[in-house]
């Protein structure tokens, strides 16, 4: 995608309308806390935010979403399409978008089919069961409508209306450009069942189907800049930086733990290899000892056979001498 787009005010308002504003932190089913417009990274029990700080936190949360879309999408998008995708990805997670049919269809230039594929993400899991959620259906409908809405600079193009008869002609002014193709992951988002049996539920706010957002480093904390972006209060900035420091500590600990486990695994492999080699050497020694014992036993039997043969010959010779003397 040429250029790096940013979400517009209309896109932010769309997300806010579905996320709903929570000025007091609320606990999620997975044990985390959420506050503002679906913010969970720095949310803590007892935390409070005003509308301005809540929007600033939302803008912060959208940074990796916008960066991910700009990196993953290789087909030119207008502002409406980009805004719709930011709302969609903020809800399902950028990792899921990366392997979805929606992204695949966009990069193939099949935008209408991409919008239709958004409907595959209208369900969520609660207590081990999957439900089709009315808020997600409404959110997908709004995102699809925005995605398929022409931008202002596209509105002057002739629009085909029902009943209109048109005759296709080849455009001689410029060659037709094929859609830009880019490698995308082969795995796709799960498709909804043909006849979903799950009940439709309704809740006050939109439900986040998946939360897999990766947060940027502390140096990129959003503190405003554009005219319509609210500034973060110092308390919210401090909370974000504290959460980022804790996240880095967790990542560092996870890296150390991973290294420790890898070292332990390697040591266990070396110990197992040493045990296997010792067992092989012991087996070879036992086999050699067995062969040596068999050789010694064979020699003993041969010596006994030789002594017996010598005794037999001596007896035969003595018997022959005795017979000769008797005849003389």
C-alpha angles and dihedrals in degrees: 000000000000113000126002112270127209128207116264128226089259090055092050091049090051091055092045091052092058101035094051124211119274110185092181121054114257127198118245124218090253092058098257124116129239131199139170113005099351096308114156106154097088099014115129136177111282095015119143132193137182124228093265095052090042091057091046089054089049090052088051091051091050094057096084090039093057091043091051094049092047089052098043102041115077098173120087112261131194122224094264092052092048093049091050091050092049090055091045094049094043087058102043100028130255092256091059091046090053091063099033132115087236093066092041092054092046093053088049089055092244096129098163091054089047090056090048090051090061088077088072088076102063099106136078136185124248123176092345095309130104119231133185105233124212093212090055091048090052092045093050089049092053092046092049092048091051092044091054095044111106116237119249093260089052096050093085092065115102112268122215111230130191111283094020113134114212132176115214116231131182116258106235095181096077136002117261110258116222116227113271109257120212132173111266129179114273097224115089137202116273114267121232118251117266091241108021112210094189115110120248113244130194127211133176094252139029113277121232105234093197132000109204100138116149112213125224123241121276092261090070098054107147111243100162129267106160116082094246097043113098119229118246118242117242091248092056092045090051091050091050094049091047090051090048091050090050090048091052090049090051091048091048091048090047090050092049091046090049090050090048092050091047091050091048090048091050091047090049089050091050091048091049091049090050091050090049091049092048090050090049092050091047091049091049090048091050091048091049091048090050091051091047091051090049090050093050091047090050092051091048091051091049091050091050090049090050092049091048091049092048090049091049092050091048091051092048091050092049090049091051092050091049091052091049092052091048092054092048 
